[in-house]
Amino acid sequence: MQRPYKYIITSIILILLPGAFIFSQTVSGTVIDNDSKAVVQYVTLTNKRTGASTSTDASGHFIISALPGDTVFFAHPAFQFSPRVIGTQAKDVDIFIEKRRYQLREVEILSDMAKYKKDSAEKFTIYRKTLQDANHKTTMNINNGVGFDGLFSALALKVSGKEKRSRKFQEMLIADEQRKFTELRYNKPLVVSLTGLSDSESEVFIEHYPIPYDFVRSASDLEIKMWIRNNYKKWQQIPHAAIDSSNTAEK
């Protein structure tokens, strides 16, 4: 006689298996400015149900895993936050979003660093649930015996693959935040002002001497300037042909 728990496990697997096929379905389209009718680049899209995320390309085009009835968030700093419910049409969907409206008396002038911190905080608020899933942990709770808080939710996350996708999204989000922060403190205008290089030369300089994130996070403005000047001295001692060939090989 087979034990009942085998039937329970089989039933759970059969219920969760369809989820593996759901994420293979995609919706594609273009995000458009409702006022100018121009395409909108680099809009962040997130499926509320699955946590899957992507962004529009230079042509405003996107492709994202979603099913009819799913809610997809469209986020861009210059446009209003737009949740949209996906309909039955899956291809060539036009999504119109509205620009943010500002009144002069409410204009807030922020430095680039302040804007970064504000946008970063908003982004992590929007994706809070996905980040929680990425860091989900099962805890032990003794109550009339031994139990495990979150055991079944953790099992569901692992079987459906949602935990893995959430962690991957978390890694992408953190990497993007680190890149933006680094560019605020180490960029072409700063290199040009300290070295006298042209825009194109300063771009090659930055590629040739990438600054470590841990350093740029903790260093003062003076320390970063000294780091640039020291590397510029090394730059002057290297033949430009060698620098150009090195960057070409890396690409």
GROMACS elastic network, one bead per residue, 0.5 to 0.9 nm:
[ bonds ]
;  ai    aj funct       b0    kb
    2     5     6  0.86497   500
    2     6     6  0.73875   500
    2     7     6  0.86437   500
    3     6     6  0.59295   500
    3     7     6  0.76660   500
    4     7     6  0.54447   500
    4     8     6  0.66644   500
    5     9     6  0.62327   500
    5    10     6  0.85547   500
    6     9     6  0.52578   500
    6    10     6  0.61685   500
    6    11     6  0.86048   500
    7    10     6  0.50697   500
    7    11     6  0.61008   500
    7    12     6  0.87040   500
    8    11     6  0.51368   500
    8    12     6  0.63186   500
    8    13     6  0.87895   500
    9    12     6  0.51752   500
    9    13     6  0.63248   500
    9    14     6  0.87196   500
   10    13     6  0.52465   500
   10    14     6  0.62445   500
   10    15     6  0.86936   500
   11    14     6  0.51393   500
   11    15     6  0.61925   500
   11    16     6  0.87207   500
   12    15     6  0.51489   500
   12    16     6  0.62483   500
   12    17     6  0.85751   500
   13    16     6  0.51864   500
   13    17     6  0.58760   500
   13   159     6  0.81993   500
   14    17     6  0.53210   500
   14    18     6  0.75143   500
   15    18     6  0.68030   500
   15    19     6  0.83344   500
   16    19     6  0.56797   500
   16    20     6  0.77061   500
   16   156     6  0.77056   500
   16   159     6  0.70655   500
   16   160     6  0.65349   500
   17    20     6  0.56315   500
   17    21     6  0.76520   500
   17   159     6  0.81703   500
   17   160     6  0.75847   500
   18    21     6  0.54682   500
   18    22     6  0.65002   500
   18   160     6  0.89937   500
   19    22     6  0.50192   500
   19    23     6  0.68907   500
   19   159     6  0.89502   500
   19   160     6  0.60698   500
   19   161     6  0.87469   500
   20    23     6  0.62846   500
   20    24     6  0.76316   500
   20   159     6  0.88366   500
   20   160     6  0.64994   500
   20   161     6  0.78923   500
   21    24     6  0.54922   500
   21    25     6  0.75701   500
   22    25     6  0.59982   500
   22    65     6  0.82800   500
   22    66     6  0.78666   500
   22    67     6  0.73877   500
   23    26     6  0.75820   500
   23    50     6  0.80847   500
   23    52     6  0.88889   500
   23    65     6  0.56262   500
   23    66     6  0.68319   500
   23    67     6  0.82353   500
   24    65     6  0.65425   500
   24    66     6  0.84302   500
   25    64     6  0.83888   500
   25    65     6  0.55603   500
   25    66     6  0.61962   500
   25    67     6  0.67927   500
   25    90     6  0.87930   500
   26    63     6  0.64931   500
   26    64     6  0.53244   500
   26    66     6  0.54382   500
   26    67     6  0.73675   500
   26    90     6  0.68793   500
   26    91     6  0.83604   500
   27    62     6  0.81496   500
   27    63     6  0.56486   500
   27    64     6  0.53992   500
   27    65     6  0.61495   500
   27    66     6  0.60279   500
   27    67     6  0.77409   500
   27    86     6  0.82974   500
   27    89     6  0.79694   500
   27    91     6  0.58216   500
   27    92     6  0.81132   500
   27    93     6  0.77931   500
   28    61     6  0.73968   500
   28    62     6  0.54756   500
   28    64     6  0.64490   500
   28    65     6  0.88029   500
   28    90     6  0.62977   500
   28    91     6  0.50078   500
   28    92     6  0.56518   500
   28    93     6  0.62327   500
   28    94     6  0.89199   500
   29    60     6  0.83171   500
   29    61     6  0.56711   500
   29    62     6  0.55777   500
   29    63     6  0.67918   500
   29    90     6  0.82022   500
   29    91     6  0.61605   500
   29    94     6  0.56197   500
   29    95     6  0.73575   500
   30    39     6  0.70634   500
   30    40     6  0.81402   500
   30    56     6  0.76754   500
   30    59     6  0.78532   500
   30    60     6  0.52653   500
   30    62     6  0.61191   500
   30    63     6  0.89857   500
   30    92     6  0.69335   500
   30    93     6  0.62794   500
   30    94     6  0.50736   500
   30    95     6  0.61398   500
   30    96     6  0.85627   500
   31    38     6  0.86366   500
   31    39     6  0.58300   500
   31    40     6  0.56585   500
   31    41     6  0.78878   500
   31    43     6  0.77723   500
   31    56     6  0.74337   500
   31    59     6  0.89180   500
   31    60     6  0.53979   500
   31    61     6  0.65862   500
   31    62     6  0.77972   500
   31    74     6  0.88832   500
   31    93     6  0.84306   500
   31    94     6  0.60162   500
   31    96     6  0.59376   500
   31    97     6  0.72072   500
   32    35     6  0.86859   500
   32    36     6  0.82619   500
   32    37     6  0.56660   500
   32    38     6  0.55762   500
   32    40     6  0.55082   500
   32    41     6  0.89888   500
   32    60     6  0.71930   500
   32    94     6  0.69215   500
   32    95     6  0.59473   500
   32    97     6  0.63361   500
   32    98     6  0.89078   500
   33    36     6  0.56549   500
   33    38     6  0.53645   500
   33    39     6  0.60840   500
   33    40     6  0.62206   500
   33    79     6  0.85935   500
   33    95     6  0.85655   500
   33    96     6  0.57611   500
   33    97     6  0.55028   500
   33    98     6  0.63762   500
   33    99     6  0.72777   500
   34    37     6  0.54207   500
   34    38     6  0.79346   500
   34    95     6  0.87900   500
   34    96     6  0.51256   500
   34    97     6  0.55444   500
   34    98     6  0.56344   500
   34    99     6  0.77877   500
   35    38     6  0.80956   500
   35    96     6  0.89277   500
   35    97     6  0.86415   500
   35    98     6  0.72347   500
   35    99     6  0.77747   500
   36    39     6  0.86688   500
   37    96     6  0.82121   500
   38    60     6  0.87356   500
   39    58     6  0.85315   500
   39    59     6  0.64244   500
   39    61     6  0.81873   500
   40    43     6  0.67755   500
   40    56     6  0.75280   500
   40    57     6  0.85519   500
   40    58     6  0.79159   500
   40    59     6  0.74374   500
   40    61     6  0.85026   500
   40    97     6  0.88689   500
   41    55     6  0.81086   500
   41    56     6  0.55199   500
   41    57     6  0.56571   500
   41    58     6  0.51653   500
   41    59     6  0.64499   500
   41    61     6  0.79551   500
   42    55     6  0.54451   500
   42    57     6  0.59006   500
   42    58     6  0.71188   500
   42    60     6  0.72137   500
   42    76     6  0.74499   500
   43    54     6  0.83968   500
   43    55     6  0.51976   500
   43    56     6  0.52505   500
   43    57     6  0.82013   500
   43    60     6  0.78161   500
   43    62     6  0.89296   500
   43    74     6  0.64111   500
   43    75     6  0.57234   500
   43    76     6  0.51544   500
   43    77     6  0.86425   500
   44    53     6  0.72175   500
   44    54     6  0.59611   500
   44    56     6  0.68403   500
   44    73     6  0.77768   500
   44    74     6  0.57301   500
   44    75     6  0.51024   500
   44    76     6  0.64501   500
   45    52     6  0.82486   500
   45    53     6  0.54745   500
   45    54     6  0.52959   500
   45    55     6  0.55579   500
   45    56     6  0.78428   500
   45    62     6  0.84155   500
   45    64     6  0.77991   500
   45    72     6  0.64650   500
   45    73     6  0.54300   500
   45    75     6  0.65409   500
   46    49     6  0.88354   500
   46    50     6  0.83474   500
   46    51     6  0.60981   500
   46    52     6  0.56795   500
   46    54     6  0.66832   500
   46    55     6  0.85865   500
   46    64     6  0.82633   500
   46    71     6  0.84609   500
   46    72     6  0.54426   500
   46    73     6  0.51150   500
   46    74     6  0.69416   500
   46    75     6  0.85201   500
   46   127     6  0.84190   500
   47    50     6  0.55902   500
   47    51     6  0.51795   500
   47    52     6  0.53091   500
   47    53     6  0.64139   500
   47    64     6  0.79180   500
   47    65     6  0.75886   500
   47    66     6  0.67919   500
   47    70     6  0.69771   500
   47    71     6  0.60589   500
   47    73     6  0.64569   500
   48    51     6  0.55872   500
   48    52     6  0.78572   500
   48    70     6  0.71672   500
   48    71     6  0.55977   500
   48    72     6  0.58392   500
   48    73     6  0.69992   500
   48   127     6  0.89863   500
   48   129     6  0.89451   500
   48   130     6  0.86009   500
   49    52     6  0.82310   500
   49    66     6  0.86537   500
   49    70     6  0.66021   500
   49    71     6  0.70980   500
   49    72     6  0.83868   500
   50    53     6  0.88071   500
   50    65     6  0.84705   500
   50    66     6  0.81869   500
   50    70     6  0.89146   500
   50   130     6  0.85032   500
   50   162     6  0.67220   500
   50   165     6  0.83609   500
   50   166     6  0.85206   500
   51   127     6  0.82314   500
   51   129     6  0.84100   500
   51   130     6  0.57466   500
   51   162     6  0.75932   500
   51   165     6  0.73050   500
   51   166     6  0.63446   500
   51   169     6  0.78863   500
   52    64     6  0.73843   500
   52    65     6  0.68347   500
   52    66     6  0.85335   500
   52   162     6  0.89091   500
   52   165     6  0.70303   500
   52   166     6  0.77112   500
   52   169     6  0.74736   500
   53    64     6  0.71532   500
   53    65     6  0.84914   500
   53   169     6  0.71042   500
   54    62     6  0.74838   500
   54    63     6  0.75388   500
   54    64     6  0.66152   500
   55    60     6  0.86641   500
   55    61     6  0.83271   500
   55    62     6  0.63696   500
   55    63     6  0.82978   500
   55    64     6  0.87644   500
   55    74     6  0.88835   500
   56    59     6  0.73723   500
   56    61     6  0.50198   500
   56    63     6  0.80603   500
   57    60     6  0.51921   500
   57    61     6  0.55060   500
   57    62     6  0.67153   500
   58    61     6  0.74617   500
   59    62     6  0.88666   500
   66    69     6  0.84495   500
   66    70     6  0.61467   500
   66    71     6  0.83580   500
   66    72     6  0.80286   500
   66    86     6  0.74647   500
   66    90     6  0.87065   500
   67    70     6  0.55158   500
   67    71     6  0.89085   500
   67    86     6  0.67848   500
   67    87     6  0.80217   500
   67    88     6  0.80602   500
   67    90     6  0.83697   500
   68    71     6  0.87121   500
   68    85     6  0.75637   500
   68    88     6  0.53045   500
   68    89     6  0.80079   500
   68    90     6  0.81950   500
   69    85     6  0.57086   500
   69    86     6  0.52797   500
   69    87     6  0.62521   500
   69    88     6  0.82032   500
   70    84     6  0.82324   500
   70    85     6  0.56090   500
   70    86     6  0.54710   500
   70    87     6  0.82747   500
   71    83     6  0.63759   500
   71    84     6  0.54514   500
   71    86     6  0.62368   500
   72    82     6  0.83006   500
   72    83     6  0.56157   500
   72    84     6  0.52616   500
   72    85     6  0.63012   500
   72    86     6  0.71426   500
   73    81     6  0.73261   500
   73    82     6  0.57771   500
   73    84     6  0.63078   500
   73    85     6  0.88713   500
   74    80     6  0.85514   500
   74    81     6  0.60865   500
   74    82     6  0.50150   500
   74    83     6  0.60934   500
   74    84     6  0.76288   500
   74    97     6  0.82619   500
   75    78     6  0.88167   500
   75    79     6  0.71778   500
   75    80     6  0.72320   500
   75    81     6  0.50863   500
   75    82     6  0.65698   500
   75    83     6  0.86021   500
   75   123     6  0.87890   500
   76    79     6  0.53044   500
   76    80     6  0.72088   500
   76    81     6  0.70013   500
   77    80     6  0.77212   500
   77    81     6  0.84583   500
   77   100     6  0.83544   500
   77   119     6  0.74036   500
   78    98     6  0.89125   500
   78    99     6  0.60388   500
   78   100     6  0.58760   500
   79    82     6  0.84099   500
   79    97     6  0.67667   500
   79    98     6  0.56570   500
   79   101     6  0.85697   500
   80    97     6  0.69742   500
   80    98     6  0.56925   500
   80    99     6  0.57962   500
   80   100     6  0.52042   500
   80   101     6  0.84972   500
   81    97     6  0.83101   500
   81    98     6  0.85592   500
   81   100     6  0.88614   500
   82    97     6  0.68627   500
   82    98     6  0.83661   500
   84    95     6  0.85785   500
   86    89     6  0.78647   500
   86    90     6  0.81669   500
   87    90     6  0.74807   500
   89    92     6  0.81136   500
   89    93     6  0.70875   500
   90    93     6  0.68717   500
   98   101     6  0.86788   500
  102   105     6  0.85369   500
  102   106     6  0.67963   500
  102   107     6  0.66839   500
  103   106     6  0.53316   500
  103   107     6  0.64023   500
  104   107     6  0.51572   500
  104   108     6  0.88732   500
  105   108     6  0.87402   500
  110   113     6  0.78951   500
  110   114     6  0.56537   500
  110   115     6  0.59503   500
  111   114     6  0.50785   500
  111   115     6  0.61672   500
  111   116     6  0.85691   500
  112   115     6  0.50943   500
  112   116     6  0.61774   500
  112   117     6  0.87377   500
  112   184     6  0.72034   500
  113   117     6  0.62642   500
  113   118     6  0.86329   500
  113   181     6  0.80440   500
  113   184     6  0.69703   500
  113   185     6  0.88780   500
  114   117     6  0.51387   500
  114   118     6  0.61499   500
  114   119     6  0.85805   500
  115   118     6  0.50980   500
  115   119     6  0.60220   500
  115   120     6  0.83299   500
  116   119     6  0.52384   500
  116   120     6  0.58921   500
  116   121     6  0.85095   500
  116   177     6  0.88145   500
  116   180     6  0.78387   500
  116   181     6  0.74260   500
  116   184     6  0.85583   500
  117   120     6  0.50464   500
  117   121     6  0.61109   500
  117   122     6  0.86323   500
  118   121     6  0.52308   500
  118   122     6  0.62833   500
  118   123     6  0.86434   500
  119   122     6  0.51097   500
  119   123     6  0.60792   500
  119   124     6  0.86894   500
  120   123     6  0.50961   500
  120   124     6  0.62566   500
  120   125     6  0.85955   500
  120   177     6  0.72982   500
  121   124     6  0.53124   500
  121   125     6  0.62139   500
  121   126     6  0.87290   500
  122   125     6  0.50790   500
  122   126     6  0.62352   500
  122   127     6  0.87769   500
  123   126     6  0.51331   500
  123   127     6  0.63108   500
  123   128     6  0.84053   500
  123   173     6  0.89946   500
  124   127     6  0.51767   500
  124   128     6  0.56608   500
  124   131     6  0.81058   500
  124   173     6  0.88009   500
  125   128     6  0.50764   500
  125   129     6  0.85108   500
  126   129     6  0.79513   500
  126   130     6  0.89059   500
  127   130     6  0.53854   500
  127   131     6  0.62765   500
  127   132     6  0.86964   500
  128   131     6  0.51701   500
  128   132     6  0.61462   500
  128   133     6  0.87379   500
  129   132     6  0.50315   500
  129   133     6  0.63146   500
  129   134     6  0.87263   500
  130   133     6  0.51395   500
  130   134     6  0.63362   500
  130   135     6  0.88871   500
  130   163     6  0.87127   500
  130   165     6  0.89900   500
  130   166     6  0.56149   500
  130   167     6  0.83305   500
  130   169     6  0.80419   500
  130   170     6  0.78126   500
  131   135     6  0.64023   500
  131   136     6  0.86045   500
  131   166     6  0.65225   500
  131   167     6  0.74068   500
  131   169     6  0.81815   500
  131   170     6  0.61537   500
  132   135     6  0.52092   500
  132   136     6  0.59672   500
  132   166     6  0.84625   500
  133   136     6  0.50247   500
  133   137     6  0.88029   500
  133   154     6  0.89250   500
  133   157     6  0.78677   500
  133   162     6  0.77655   500
  133   163     6  0.59201   500
  133   166     6  0.62114   500
  133   167     6  0.78302   500
  134   162     6  0.83546   500
  134   163     6  0.54243   500
  134   164     6  0.72081   500
  134   165     6  0.79041   500
  134   168     6  0.81756   500
  134   169     6  0.83913   500
  134   170     6  0.69546   500
  135   163     6  0.82468   500
  135   166     6  0.85771   500
  135   167     6  0.75372   500
  136   150     6  0.86001   500
  136   154     6  0.71711   500
  136   157     6  0.89671   500
  136   163     6  0.78966   500
  137   149     6  0.89867   500
  137   150     6  0.76000   500
  137   151     6  0.88309   500
  137   154     6  0.73831   500
  138   148     6  0.66402   500
  138   149     6  0.59428   500
  138   150     6  0.53428   500
  138   151     6  0.58547   500
  138   153     6  0.87779   500
  138   154     6  0.67374   500
  139   147     6  0.87196   500
  139   148     6  0.57215   500
  139   149     6  0.52159   500
  139   150     6  0.69446   500
  139   151     6  0.79659   500
  140   146     6  0.73997   500
  140   147     6  0.60562   500
  140   149     6  0.59779   500
  140   150     6  0.89359   500
  141   145     6  0.87009   500
  141   146     6  0.63285   500
  141   147     6  0.52403   500
  141   148     6  0.56625   500
  141   149     6  0.63133   500
  142   145     6  0.56620   500
  142   147     6  0.58388   500
  142   148     6  0.81579   500
  143   146     6  0.61955   500
  143   147     6  0.68421   500
  144   147     6  0.85207   500
  147   151     6  0.85746   500
  148   151     6  0.54425   500
  148   152     6  0.86702   500
  149   152     6  0.82804   500
  149   153     6  0.88133   500
  150   153     6  0.51743   500
  150   154     6  0.58769   500
  150   155     6  0.84775   500
  151   154     6  0.51741   500
  151   155     6  0.61759   500
  151   156     6  0.86826   500
  152   156     6  0.60996   500
  152   157     6  0.85616   500
  153   156     6  0.50616   500
  153   157     6  0.61784   500
  153   158     6  0.87051   500
  154   157     6  0.50892   500
  154   158     6  0.62765   500
  154   159     6  0.86567   500
  154   163     6  0.82893   500
  155   158     6  0.52369   500
  155   159     6  0.60908   500
  155   160     6  0.84865   500
  156   159     6  0.52340   500
  156   160     6  0.59721   500
  156   161     6  0.83044   500
  156   162     6  0.83010   500
  156   163     6  0.89548   500
  157   160     6  0.54288   500
  157   161     6  0.59814   500
  157   162     6  0.51155   500
  157   163     6  0.51564   500
  157   164     6  0.82177   500
  158   161     6  0.50948   500
  158   162     6  0.65081   500
  158   163     6  0.57739   500
  158   164     6  0.73047   500
  159   162     6  0.78730   500
  159   163     6  0.87721   500
  160   163     6  0.78991   500
  161   164     6  0.54359   500
  161   165     6  0.64109   500
  161   166     6  0.86920   500
  162   165     6  0.50985   500
  162   166     6  0.59683   500
  162   167     6  0.85544   500
  163   166     6  0.50617   500
  163   167     6  0.61751   500
  163   168     6  0.86289   500
  164   167     6  0.51895   500
  164   168     6  0.62365   500
  164   169     6  0.86408   500
  165   168     6  0.50721   500
  165   169     6  0.61197   500
  165   170     6  0.85269   500
  166   169     6  0.50621   500
  166   170     6  0.60831   500
  166   171     6  0.86532   500
  167   171     6  0.62050   500
  167   172     6  0.86590   500
  168   171     6  0.51147   500
  168   172     6  0.62970   500
  168   173     6  0.86319   500
  169   172     6  0.50486   500
  169   173     6  0.60687   500
  169   174     6  0.85984   500
  170   173     6  0.50572   500
  170   174     6  0.61403   500
  170   175     6  0.85201   500
  171   174     6  0.52412   500
  171   175     6  0.60831   500
  171   176     6  0.85754   500
  172   175     6  0.51267   500
  172   176     6  0.61130   500
  172   177     6  0.86000   500
  173   176     6  0.51836   500
  173   177     6  0.62128   500
  173   178     6  0.86891   500
  174   177     6  0.50466   500
  174   178     6  0.61600   500
  174   179     6  0.86158   500
  175   178     6  0.51240   500
  175   179     6  0.61924   500
  175   180     6  0.87264   500
  176   179     6  0.50876   500
  176   180     6  0.62470   500
  176   181     6  0.86311   500
  177   180     6  0.52274   500
  177   181     6  0.61676   500
  177   182     6  0.85910   500
  178   181     6  0.51495   500
  178   182     6  0.60849   500
  178   183     6  0.86338   500
  178   213     6  0.69812   500
  178   217     6  0.89377   500
  179   182     6  0.51799   500
  179   183     6  0.62446   500
  179   184     6  0.87778   500
  179   213     6  0.82834   500
  180   183     6  0.51772   500
  180   184     6  0.63890   500
  181   184     6  0.52030   500
  181   185     6  0.68312   500
  181   186     6  0.87566   500
  181   213     6  0.86117   500
  181   216     6  0.84678   500
  181   217     6  0.80194   500
  182   185     6  0.54563   500
  182   186     6  0.58688   500
  182   187     6  0.80996   500
  182   211     6  0.78819   500
  182   212     6  0.86092   500
  182   213     6  0.65837   500
  182   216     6  0.64666   500
  182   217     6  0.77294   500
  183   186     6  0.50895   500
  183   187     6  0.53635   500
  183   188     6  0.88205   500
  184   187     6  0.65931   500
  185   190     6  0.81609   500
  185   216     6  0.71143   500
  185   217     6  0.88769   500
  185   221     6  0.79512   500
  185   224     6  0.79075   500
  186   189     6  0.86348   500
  186   190     6  0.67133   500
  186   191     6  0.75265   500
  186   206     6  0.81059   500
  186   211     6  0.76356   500
  186   216     6  0.79675   500
  186   224     6  0.77351   500
  186   225     6  0.89873   500
  186   228     6  0.87198   500
  187   190     6  0.55627   500
  187   191     6  0.63365   500
  187   192     6  0.87200   500
  187   202     6  0.84050   500
  187   203     6  0.82941   500
  187   206     6  0.75100   500
  188   191     6  0.50613   500
  188   192     6  0.59405   500
  188   193     6  0.84964   500
  188   198     6  0.88630   500
  188   199     6  0.64843   500
  188   200     6  0.87614   500
  188   202     6  0.56181   500
  188   203     6  0.62620   500
  188   205     6  0.88974   500
  188   206     6  0.76232   500
  189   192     6  0.51129   500
  189   193     6  0.61318   500
  189   194     6  0.87090   500
  189   199     6  0.78231   500
  189   202     6  0.83286   500
  190   193     6  0.52032   500
  190   194     6  0.63279   500
  190   195     6  0.86052   500
  190   225     6  0.83251   500
  191   194     6  0.52726   500
  191   195     6  0.58975   500
  191   196     6  0.76315   500
  191   197     6  0.73145   500
  191   199     6  0.88514   500
  191   202     6  0.60928   500
  191   203     6  0.87758   500
  191   205     6  0.82867   500
  191   206     6  0.81448   500
  191   225     6  0.85360   500
  191   228     6  0.70548   500
  191   229     6  0.87413   500
  192   195     6  0.53390   500
  192   197     6  0.50656   500
  192   198     6  0.63699   500
  192   199     6  0.68910   500
  192   201     6  0.86771   500
  192   202     6  0.62561   500
  193   196     6  0.58522   500
  193   197     6  0.79948   500
  194   197     6  0.83285   500
  194   225     6  0.75301   500
  194   228     6  0.77044   500
  194   229     6  0.70505   500
  195   198     6  0.89384   500
  195   202     6  0.84944   500
  195   228     6  0.83320   500
  195   229     6  0.72319   500
  195   232     6  0.69853   500
  196   202     6  0.87469   500
  197   200     6  0.80211   500
  197   201     6  0.56698   500
  197   202     6  0.56531   500
  197   205     6  0.88217   500
  198   201     6  0.50873   500
  198   202     6  0.59566   500
  198   203     6  0.85238   500
  199   202     6  0.51675   500
  199   203     6  0.62457   500
  199   204     6  0.88502   500
  200   203     6  0.51499   500
  200   204     6  0.65297   500
  200   205     6  0.87111   500
  201   204     6  0.51578   500
  201   205     6  0.61220   500
  201   206     6  0.87187   500
  202   206     6  0.61540   500
  202   207     6  0.86163   500
  203   206     6  0.52306   500
  203   207     6  0.63850   500
  203   208     6  0.86366   500
  204   207     6  0.50930   500
  204   208     6  0.60283   500
  204   209     6  0.85282   500
  204   243     6  0.82613   500
  204   244     6  0.80160   500
  204   247     6  0.75776   500
  205   208     6  0.50246   500
  205   209     6  0.60176   500
  205   210     6  0.84227   500
  205   231     6  0.89466   500
  205   232     6  0.82148   500
  205   235     6  0.78056   500
  205   243     6  0.88262   500
  206   209     6  0.51157   500
  206   210     6  0.56677   500
  206   211     6  0.80227   500
  207   210     6  0.57040   500
  207   247     6  0.75828   500
  208   235     6  0.89734   500
  208   243     6  0.76205   500
  208   246     6  0.83016   500
  208   247     6  0.70733   500
  209   228     6  0.87070   500
  209   231     6  0.73022   500
  211   214     6  0.87971   500
  211   215     6  0.73342   500
  211   216     6  0.68476   500
  211   227     6  0.87427   500
  212   215     6  0.53788   500
  212   216     6  0.63372   500
  212   217     6  0.86582   500
  213   216     6  0.51093   500
  213   217     6  0.59671   500
  213   218     6  0.87131   500
  214   217     6  0.52344   500
  214   218     6  0.65294   500
  214   219     6  0.85346   500
  215   218     6  0.54411   500
  215   219     6  0.56722   500
  215   224     6  0.85630   500
  216   219     6  0.53503   500
  216   220     6  0.81316   500
  216   224     6  0.71344   500
  217   220     6  0.86759   500
  219   222     6  0.79584   500
  219   223     6  0.57600   500
  219   224     6  0.63677   500
  220   223     6  0.51583   500
  220   224     6  0.64033   500
  220   225     6  0.87305   500
  221   224     6  0.52483   500
  221   225     6  0.62860   500
  221   226     6  0.87111   500
  222   225     6  0.50937   500
  222   226     6  0.61965   500
  222   227     6  0.86077   500
  223   226     6  0.50530   500
  223   227     6  0.61299   500
  223   228     6  0.87078   500
  224   228     6  0.62874   500
  224   229     6  0.86954   500
  225   228     6  0.51397   500
  225   229     6  0.62396   500
  225   230     6  0.86432   500
  226   229     6  0.50688   500
  226   230     6  0.60649   500
  226   231     6  0.85601   500
  227   230     6  0.52569   500
  227   231     6  0.62699   500
  227   232     6  0.85506   500
  228   231     6  0.52356   500
  228   232     6  0.60263   500
  228   233     6  0.87747   500
  229   233     6  0.64002   500
  229   234     6  0.88979   500
  230   233     6  0.52949   500
  230   234     6  0.67814   500
  230   235     6  0.88253   500
  231   234     6  0.50292   500
  231   235     6  0.61223   500
  231   236     6  0.87396   500
  232   236     6  0.62137   500
  232   237     6  0.87745   500
  233   236     6  0.52630   500
  233   237     6  0.67296   500
  234   237     6  0.52857   500
  234   238     6  0.66973   500
  235   238     6  0.53703   500
  235   239     6  0.81994   500
  235   240     6  0.84317   500
  235   243     6  0.85189   500
  236   239     6  0.75964   500
  236   240     6  0.84847   500
  238   241     6  0.84411   500
  238   242     6  0.69434   500
  238   243     6  0.70383   500
  239   242     6  0.54194   500
  239   243     6  0.66682   500
  239   244     6  0.89406   500
  240   243     6  0.50034   500
  240   244     6  0.61317   500
  240   245     6  0.85757   500
  241   244     6  0.51441   500
  241   245     6  0.61476   500
  241   246     6  0.85133   500
  242   245     6  0.52074   500
  242   246     6  0.60637   500
  242   247     6  0.87182   500
  243   246     6  0.50888   500
  243   247     6  0.63221   500
  243   248     6  0.86246   500
  244   247     6  0.53140   500
  244   248     6  0.61658   500
  244   249     6  0.86765   500
  245   248     6  0.50030   500
  245   249     6  0.61295   500
  245   250     6  0.86741   500
  246   249     6  0.52127   500
  246   250     6  0.63696   500
  246   251     6  0.88808   500
  247   250     6  0.50835   500
  247   251     6  0.63629   500
  248   251     6  0.52658   500
